[in-house]
């Protein structure tokens, strides 16, 4: 079913189309077009499958792929972006780690490996 060649936006690859089944009402075959999306900025990748029957134009499938790629890039770059840790946050993390180490040391020194109250 790979006889059809689809345009793909930059950052995507058309993998191919496969017959997935037939429409029960009309009897026409349903083709699933597979696209591979890659975001070089974040390094993430995603596979998108677009089902279509012969009544859907090639241009419409290409538009759906372009819209899916745009949504993928927005999700990768906007929603998943982590902010760098500030100096104040680093201090807080350091204090918590130090406190945990002290607590673990006291717990190891106790006879039953449990501390029910903060140490004396």
CORBELUR-V42456 format. One record per pair of residues at least 6 apart in sequence whose ideal C-beta (glycine too) atoms are under 6 Angstrom apart, sorted by the first residue. I is the first residue (numbers start at 1). J is the second residue. If there is no record, write none. Layout:
BEGIN
i = (I;I)
j = (J;J)
END
This chain:
BEGIN
i = (1;1;1;2;6;6;7;8;9;9;11;12;12;12;13;14;15;15;16;17;17;18;19;19;20;20;21;22;28;28;30;30;31;32;32;33;33;34;35;35;36;37;37;37;38;39;39;42;44;46;48;50;50;52;106;106;107;107)
j = (17;18;19;16;14;62;62;14;66;69;38;35;37;69;36;35;34;36;34;31;33;32;29;31;30;32;30;29;53;54;51;53;52;49;51;50;61;49;48;65;47;46;69;72;45;73;76;76;76;72;68;61;64;61;115;119;113;115)
END
